[in-house]
Amino acid sequence: MYGRLLLPELRVLLAENDTAGIKEFCEALYPAVTAEVLSELDSQEIWGVLSCSGSERQAEIFQFLPLPQQIAMVGIIDRGPLSKLIEEMAPDDRVDLLSRMDDEHVEELLPLMAQAERRDIRKLLSYPEDSAGAIMTTEYASLPENISVAQALEKLRHQAPDSEIISYIYVVDDGRRLQGIVSLRELIFARPARPLSELINRDVISVRVDDDQEYVAQQMAKYDFIAIPVVDRQNQLVGIVTHDDAIDIMQEEATEDTYRLAAVEPLEDSYLSTSLMTVVRKRVGWLIFLLVPSFLAAKVLEHYEAVSDKFEWLVLFIPLILASGGNAGSQSATLIIRAMALESNIQKGDLTALLRKEIQLGLMLGSVLSSISFVVAWAFTAELMQATVVGVAVFLVVLIGISAGGMLPMGFRRLGMDPALMSNPFITALVDILGLIIYFQVAMSLVS
């Protein structure tokens, strides 16, 4: 929206080389709005705009640009300005960028940065991808315990410019072990001479530096935190994860689950910014894999060829049988996978309850669909026995489909794997095979 309104004016400023006007453009708008406008330009033009403002403002705008665009710009900015730009970025944002860059390029840039920033970058890059350590920021406010409220506020005045958030202040001992937390609100309303130790909430909820990022986001959502402390094995405070990162994680994880449910490998960047060949690679593997159950379904049909030749009416209802089982299985898989994604603390007993519920649903939904299928088949064939075969087969196939859709993601969860890997197309293909076998076996049992 902003791009259409402001882009023509910005292009005029660029054409006239109006440095003062461009600088005012960068500083007058919120950085995210400026980045939205700049995203419509090419990399050279973006850098032409950013280079007119100070390094701090450059970083504020730059980190709101899409990551693929940031990476494209890295190749056109000289090492000196680039190192200064990255140095000014928030720790978690610059690590996202550096982790996508070539190792050689990163090693060329690090010596140009301040030693403290360089040490911080190497530390954050050392944490596993998708862990709390990889997404946390080291810009937080902390205080010792043995000071007064007045001393605490004075220390915060010095820390605030370099802290990403000061709504929560973390209290640590001499070894930087987390002792508690105090809110800025409590400090403001407390008497200046009151000891800080009397305000500390020692029941602190924290996450470990090696915890999965999805778990971190779930904890923040569960307790309505705007930030959560990250500690190491010695309970030393090493960083915090803020609410904006939690939102990004939840969106990323939901998108990843959606891709996998559709049998597509997750894309690192947006669909439009991903190259055609990358999209092909992300999709072709699953499509080839899904050919296997299709071939097996063909073999099942071949095996029961004599039955279908003898009872030609069976062929009429194969699409009905396959659709009933596949759709029911996909529904169950989606519900179970989403339940496990939203409720990370599901225990073994909960999984048993989920499975029991799915079986009950299978019996109820199978009965409903079986009755409807029986009536439809009777209308088609005017034969009671043929309609009975279809009705019984639909009941069994729906029950099997719902059970498979629920059990397979649970099985993946028990094995420590992502339940979303059990995609809907795979479950549908698997249930198709079982459905054909059930259908023909029921026909052979009731009719022959």
C-alpha positions as CSV (number, residue, x, y, z in Angstrom):
1,M,0.0,0.0,0.0
2,Y,2.7,2.5,1.0
3,G,4.8,1.5,-1.9
4,R,2.2,2.7,-4.5
5,L,1.8,6.1,-2.6
6,L,5.4,6.9,-1.8
7,L,7.4,5.1,-4.5
8,P,6.9,7.7,-7.3
9,E,8.1,10.4,-5.0
10,L,11.1,8.4,-3.9
11,R,12.1,7.7,-7.5
12,V,12.0,11.5,-8.2
13,L,14.4,12.0,-5.3
14,L,16.7,9.4,-6.6
15,A,16.6,10.8,-10.1
16,E,17.5,14.3,-8.8
17,N,20.1,12.9,-6.4
18,D,18.4,14.8,-3.6
19,T,20.5,13.5,-0.7
20,A,18.8,15.7,1.9
21,G,15.3,14.6,0.7
22,I,16.2,11.0,0.7
23,K,17.7,11.2,4.2
24,E,14.4,12.9,5.4
25,F,12.4,10.1,3.7
26,C,14.4,7.5,5.7
27,E,14.1,9.3,9.0
28,A,10.5,10.5,8.7
29,L,8.8,7.2,8.4
30,Y,8.7,4.1,10.7
31,P,11.6,1.8,9.5
32,A,9.2,-1.0,8.6
33,V,7.2,1.4,6.3
34,T,10.4,2.6,4.7
35,A,11.5,-1.0,4.1
36,E,8.1,-1.8,2.5
37,V,8.6,1.0,0.0
38,L,12.2,0.1,-0.6
39,S,11.4,-3.5,-1.3
40,E,9.9,-2.3,-4.7
41,L,13.4,-1.2,-5.8
42,D,16.4,-3.2,-6.9
43,S,19.4,-3.7,-4.7
44,Q,21.5,-0.8,-6.1
45,E,18.6,1.6,-5.7
46,I,17.9,0.4,-2.1
47,W,21.5,1.0,-1.1
48,G,21.5,4.3,-2.8
49,V,18.7,5.3,-0.5
50,L,20.1,3.8,2.7
51,S,23.6,5.2,2.2
52,C,22.1,8.7,2.6
53,S,21.2,8.0,6.2
54,G,23.3,7.2,9.3
55,S,24.4,3.6,10.0
56,E,22.0,3.2,12.9
57,R,19.0,4.2,10.8
58,Q,20.3,2.0,7.9
59,A,20.3,-1.0,10.2
60,E,16.8,-0.3,11.5
61,I,15.4,-0.2,8.0
62,F,17.6,-2.9,6.5
63,Q,16.5,-5.6,9.1
64,F,12.8,-5.1,8.0
65,L,13.7,-6.0,4.4
66,P,12.9,-9.6,3.3
67,L,15.8,-11.9,4.0
68,P,16.4,-12.8,0.3
69,Q,16.6,-9.1,-0.5
70,Q,19.1,-8.6,2.4
71,I,21.2,-11.4,1.0
72,A,21.1,-9.9,-2.5
73,M,22.3,-6.6,-1.2
74,V,25.2,-8.1,0.7
75,G,26.9,-8.7,-2.7
76,I,26.9,-5.0,-3.7
77,I,27.8,-3.3,-0.5
78,D,31.5,-2.7,0.2
79,R,32.9,-4.6,3.2
80,G,33.5,-1.5,5.4
81,P,29.9,-0.1,5.2
82,L,28.5,-3.7,5.3
83,S,30.3,-4.6,8.4
84,K,29.2,-1.4,10.1
85,L,25.6,-2.1,9.0
86,I,25.6,-5.6,10.3
87,E,27.2,-4.4,13.6
88,E,24.3,-2.0,14.1
89,M,21.6,-4.7,13.5
90,A,19.8,-6.4,16.4
91,P,21.8,-9.6,17.4
92,D,19.1,-12.1,16.3
93,D,18.4,-10.3,13.0
94,R,22.1,-10.2,12.0
95,V,22.6,-13.8,12.9
96,D,19.7,-14.7,10.6
97,L,21.5,-12.9,7.8
98,L,25.0,-14.2,8.5
99,S,23.8,-17.8,8.8
100,R,22.6,-17.5,5.2
101,M,25.8,-16.0,3.9
102,D,28.9,-17.9,2.7
103,D,31.3,-18.7,5.5
104,E,34.2,-17.0,3.6
105,H,32.3,-13.8,3.3
106,V,31.4,-13.9,7.0
107,E,35.0,-14.4,8.0
108,E,36.0,-11.4,5.9
109,L,33.5,-9.2,7.7
110,L,34.0,-10.3,11.3
111,P,37.6,-8.7,11.7
112,L,36.1,-5.3,10.7
113,M,33.6,-5.4,13.6
114,A,34.2,-4.4,17.2
115,Q,35.5,-7.3,19.4
116,A,32.4,-7.4,21.6
117,E,30.1,-7.7,18.6
118,R,32.4,-10.2,16.9
119,R,32.4,-12.4,20.1
120,D,28.6,-12.1,20.3
121,I,28.1,-13.1,16.7
122,R,30.3,-16.2,16.9
123,K,28.5,-17.3,20.1
124,L,25.0,-17.0,18.5
125,L,26.1,-18.7,15.3
126,S,27.4,-21.6,17.3
127,Y,23.9,-22.6,18.6
128,P,21.9,-25.2,16.6
129,E,19.5,-23.9,14.0
130,D,15.9,-23.5,15.3
131,S,17.1,-23.5,18.9
132,A,16.4,-20.8,21.5
133,G,20.1,-19.8,21.3
134,A,19.8,-19.1,17.6
135,I,16.8,-16.8,17.9
136,M,17.6,-15.0,21.1
137,T,19.0,-11.5,21.5
138,T,21.8,-10.6,23.9
139,E,20.5,-7.0,24.3
140,Y,18.6,-7.1,27.6
141,A,18.6,-5.3,30.9
142,S,20.0,-7.0,34.0
143,L,20.7,-5.9,37.6
144,P,22.5,-7.2,40.7
145,E,20.3,-8.0,43.6
146,N,22.0,-6.0,46.4
147,I,21.1,-2.5,45.3
148,S,18.3,-0.1,46.0
149,V,15.5,0.9,43.7
150,A,17.1,4.3,43.0
151,Q,20.4,2.6,42.1
152,A,18.5,0.2,39.9
153,L,16.8,3.0,37.9
154,E,20.1,4.8,37.5
155,K,21.7,1.6,36.0
156,L,18.7,1.1,33.7
157,R,19.2,4.6,32.3
158,H,22.6,3.5,31.1
159,Q,21.4,0.1,29.8
160,A,18.2,1.2,28.1
161,P,19.7,2.5,24.9
162,D,21.4,-0.9,24.2
163,S,18.5,-3.1,25.4
164,E,15.8,-4.4,23.1
165,I,13.2,-4.4,25.8
166,I,13.2,-3.1,29.4
167,S,9.7,-4.0,30.5
168,Y,11.3,-6.9,32.3
169,I,14.6,-6.6,34.1
170,Y,16.4,-9.7,35.0
171,V,18.3,-10.0,38.4
172,V,21.5,-12.0,38.3
173,D,24.3,-12.8,40.8
174,D,28.0,-12.3,40.4
175,G,28.2,-15.4,38.2
176,R,25.3,-14.2,36.0
177,R,23.0,-16.9,37.3
178,L,19.4,-15.9,37.0
179,Q,18.0,-15.1,40.4
180,G,14.6,-13.5,39.5
181,I,12.8,-10.9,37.6
182,V,11.3,-7.5,38.3
183,S,9.1,-5.3,36.1
184,L,9.8,-1.7,35.2
185,R,6.4,-0.8,36.5
186,E,7.3,-2.1,40.0
187,L,10.5,-0.1,40.0
188,I,8.8,3.1,39.0
189,F,6.2,2.8,41.8
190,A,8.6,1.6,44.5
191,R,10.2,3.9,47.0
192,P,13.7,4.9,45.9
193,A,15.3,3.6,49.1
194,R,13.6,0.2,49.0
195,P,16.0,-2.7,48.5
196,L,15.6,-4.3,45.0
197,S,15.6,-7.8,46.7
198,E,12.2,-7.1,48.1
199,L,10.6,-6.6,44.7
200,I,12.1,-9.7,43.0
201,N,9.8,-12.4,41.7
202,R,12.0,-15.5,42.1
203,D,9.5,-17.9,40.5
204,V,11.0,-17.3,37.0
205,I,9.9,-19.2,33.9
206,S,12.8,-19.6,31.6
207,V,13.9,-21.8,28.6
208,R,17.2,-23.6,28.0
209,V,19.5,-22.3,25.3
210,D,19.1,-25.6,23.4
211,D,15.3,-25.8,23.6
212,D,13.5,-26.0,20.2
213,Q,12.2,-22.6,19.0
214,E,8.7,-23.9,18.7
215,Y,8.7,-24.8,22.4
216,V,9.9,-21.4,23.3
217,A,7.1,-19.7,21.3
218,Q,4.6,-22.0,22.9
219,Q,5.8,-21.1,26.4
220,M,5.5,-17.4,25.6
221,A,2.0,-17.8,24.2
222,K,1.0,-19.9,27.2
223,Y,2.1,-17.3,29.8
224,D,1.4,-14.2,27.6
225,F,5.0,-13.1,27.9
226,I,6.5,-10.3,25.8
227,A,9.9,-11.8,26.5
228,I,11.3,-14.9,28.1
229,P,14.8,-15.4,29.5
230,V,17.2,-18.0,28.0
231,V,19.7,-19.8,30.3
232,D,22.4,-22.3,29.9
233,R,23.0,-25.6,31.9
234,Q,24.5,-23.6,34.8
235,N,21.4,-21.4,34.9
236,Q,23.4,-18.4,33.6
237,L,21.4,-15.8,31.7
238,V,22.6,-15.7,28.1
239,G,19.8,-13.9,26.4
240,I,16.1,-13.3,25.9
241,V,13.6,-14.2,23.2
242,T,11.1,-11.3,22.5
243,H,7.5,-11.4,21.4
244,D,8.2,-10.3,17.9
245,D,10.5,-13.3,17.4
246,A,7.8,-15.6,18.9
247,I,5.3,-14.3,16.4
248,D,7.7,-15.0,13.6
249,I,8.4,-18.5,14.9
250,M,4.7,-19.4,15.2
251,Q,4.1,-18.2,11.7
252,E,7.1,-20.1,10.4
253,E,6.2,-23.3,12.2
254,A,2.5,-23.1,11.0
255,T,3.7,-22.5,7.4
256,E,6.1,-25.4,7.7
257,D,3.3,-27.7,8.9
258,T,1.0,-26.6,6.1
259,Y,3.7,-27.4,3.5
260,R,4.3,-30.8,4.9
261,L,0.7,-31.6,5.2
262,A,0.5,-31.0,1.5
263,A,3.6,-33.2,0.8
264,V,5.9,-30.2,0.0
265,E,9.2,-29.7,1.6
266,P,9.2,-26.3,3.5
267,L,10.5,-23.3,1.5
268,E,13.1,-21.1,3.2
269,D,11.7,-17.9,1.6
270,S,8.4,-16.8,0.3
271,Y,6.9,-18.6,-2.7
272,L,7.3,-15.7,-5.1
273,S,11.0,-15.1,-4.2
274,T,11.9,-18.8,-4.5
275,S,13.4,-19.9,-7.8
276,L,11.5,-22.3,-10.1
277,M,14.1,-25.0,-9.8
278,T,14.0,-24.8,-6.0
279,V,10.2,-25.3,-6.0
280,V,10.6,-28.2,-8.3
281,R,13.1,-29.8,-6.0
282,K,10.9,-29.2,-3.0
283,R,7.9,-31.0,-4.7
284,V,9.3,-33.6,-7.0
285,G,10.6,-35.9,-4.2
286,W,7.3,-36.3,-2.5
287,L,5.5,-36.7,-5.9
288,I,7.8,-39.5,-6.9
289,F,7.4,-41.1,-3.5
290,L,3.6,-41.0,-3.7
291,L,3.8,-42.9,-7.0
292,V,4.7,-46.0,-5.0
293,P,1.4,-46.4,-3.2
294,S,-0.4,-45.6,-6.5
295,F,1.5,-48.5,-8.1
296,L,0.5,-50.7,-5.1
297,A,-3.1,-49.7,-5.6
298,A,-2.9,-50.8,-9.2
299,K,-1.5,-54.1,-8.1
300,V,-4.4,-54.6,-5.7
301,L,-6.8,-53.9,-8.6
302,E,-4.9,-56.5,-10.7
303,H,-5.1,-59.0,-7.9
304,Y,-8.9,-58.6,-7.7
305,E,-9.4,-58.4,-11.4
306,A,-11.3,-61.7,-11.5
307,V,-13.7,-60.4,-8.8
308,S,-14.3,-57.1,-10.6
309,D,-14.9,-59.0,-13.9
310,K,-17.5,-61.2,-12.2
311,F,-19.2,-58.3,-10.4
312,E,-18.8,-55.4,-12.8
313,W,-21.0,-53.1,-10.6
314,L,-18.1,-53.0,-8.1
315,V,-16.1,-50.7,-10.3
316,L,-18.9,-48.1,-10.2
317,F,-18.4,-47.5,-6.4
318,I,-14.5,-47.5,-6.3
319,P,-14.3,-43.7,-6.3
320,L,-16.9,-43.5,-3.5
321,I,-14.9,-46.0,-1.4
322,L,-11.6,-44.2,-2.0
323,A,-12.9,-40.7,-1.4
324,S,-14.6,-41.8,1.9
325,G,-11.5,-43.3,3.4
326,G,-9.0,-40.7,2.1
327,N,-11.0,-37.7,3.1
328,A,-11.7,-39.1,6.6
329,G,-8.0,-40.0,7.1
330,S,-6.9,-36.5,6.0
331,Q,-9.3,-34.8,8.4
332,S,-8.0,-36.9,11.3
333,A,-4.4,-36.3,10.4
334,T,-4.9,-32.5,10.2
335,L,-6.8,-32.4,13.6
336,I,-4.2,-34.6,15.4
337,I,-1.2,-32.8,14.0
338,R,-2.6,-29.4,14.8
339,A,-3.5,-30.6,18.4
340,M,0.0,-31.8,18.9
341,A,1.5,-28.6,17.5
342,L,-0.6,-26.4,19.8
343,E,-0.3,-28.6,22.9
344,S,3.4,-29.5,23.1
345,N,3.0,-31.1,26.6
346,I,0.7,-33.9,25.4
347,Q,1.7,-37.0,27.4
348,K,1.4,-40.7,26.7
349,G,-2.0,-40.8,28.4
350,D,-3.2,-37.9,26.3
351,L,-2.2,-39.7,23.1
352,T,-4.2,-42.8,24.2
353,A,-7.2,-40.5,24.8
354,L,-6.8,-38.9,21.4
355,L,-6.7,-42.3,19.8
356,R,-9.7,-43.5,21.7
357,K,-11.6,-40.4,20.6
358,E,-10.6,-41.0,16.9
359,I,-11.9,-44.5,17.1
360,Q,-15.2,-43.3,18.5
361,L,-15.4,-40.7,15.8
362,G,-14.6,-43.4,13.2
363,L,-17.6,-45.5,14.5
364,M,-19.9,-42.5,14.4
365,L,-18.8,-40.9,11.1
366,G,-18.5,-44.4,9.5
367,S,-22.1,-45.1,10.5
368,V,-23.4,-41.9,9.0
369,L,-21.5,-42.2,5.7
370,S,-22.3,-45.9,5.5
371,S,-26.0,-45.2,5.8
372,I,-25.9,-42.6,3.1
373,S,-23.8,-44.8,0.8
374,F,-26.2,-47.7,1.3
375,V,-29.1,-45.5,0.2
376,V,-27.2,-44.1,-2.8
377,A,-26.0,-47.6,-3.9
378,W,-29.5,-49.0,-3.6
379,A,-30.8,-46.2,-5.7
380,F,-28.2,-46.9,-8.3
381,T,-28.4,-50.7,-8.5
382,A,-31.8,-51.5,-7.0
383,E,-30.1,-54.5,-5.4
384,L,-30.1,-54.9,-1.6
385,M,-27.0,-57.1,-1.4
386,Q,-25.0,-54.8,-3.6
387,A,-26.0,-51.8,-1.5
388,T,-25.1,-53.7,1.6
389,V,-21.6,-54.4,0.3
390,V,-21.1,-50.7,-0.4
391,G,-22.4,-49.6,2.9
392,V,-20.4,-52.1,4.9
393,A,-17.2,-51.3,2.9
394,V,-17.7,-47.6,3.5
395,F,-18.1,-48.1,7.2
396,L,-14.9,-50.1,7.5
397,V,-12.9,-47.9,5.2
398,V,-13.9,-44.7,7.1
399,L,-13.0,-46.4,10.4
400,I,-9.6,-47.5,9.0
401,G,-9.0,-44.1,7.5
402,I,-9.7,-42.2,10.7
403,S,-7.6,-44.6,12.7
404,A,-4.7,-44.4,10.3
405,G,-5.0,-40.6,10.1
406,G,-4.7,-40.4,13.9
407,M,-2.3,-43.2,14.6
408,L,0.4,-42.4,12.1
409,P,1.1,-38.8,13.2
410,M,1.1,-40.1,16.8
411,G,3.6,-42.8,15.9
412,F,5.9,-40.2,14.3
413,R,5.6,-38.1,17.5
414,R,6.6,-41.1,19.6
415,L,9.7,-41.7,17.4
416,G,10.8,-38.1,18.0
417,M,9.9,-37.0,14.4
418,D,7.7,-34.2,13.2
419,P,4.1,-35.5,13.0
420,A,3.5,-33.2,10.0
421,L,5.8,-35.4,7.9
422,M,2.8,-37.7,7.8
423,S,1.2,-35.8,4.9
424,N,-2.4,-35.9,3.8
425,P,-1.5,-37.2,0.3
426,F,0.4,-40.1,1.8
427,I,-2.4,-41.0,4.2
428,T,-4.9,-40.8,1.4
429,A,-2.7,-43.0,-0.8
430,L,-2.3,-45.5,2.0
431,V,-6.0,-45.6,2.9
432,D,-6.7,-46.1,-0.9
433,I,-4.8,-49.3,-0.9
434,L,-6.4,-50.6,2.3
435,G,-9.8,-49.4,1.1
436,L,-9.6,-51.4,-2.1
437,I,-8.6,-54.5,-0.2
438,I,-11.5,-54.1,2.2
439,Y,-14.0,-53.4,-0.5
440,F,-13.2,-56.4,-2.6
441,Q,-12.9,-58.7,0.5
442,V,-16.4,-57.5,1.7
443,A,-17.8,-58.2,-1.8
444,M,-16.3,-61.7,-1.9
445,S,-17.6,-62.4,1.6
446,L,-21.2,-61.2,1.1
447,V,-21.9,-61.8,-2.5
448,S,-20.1,-64.9,-3.7
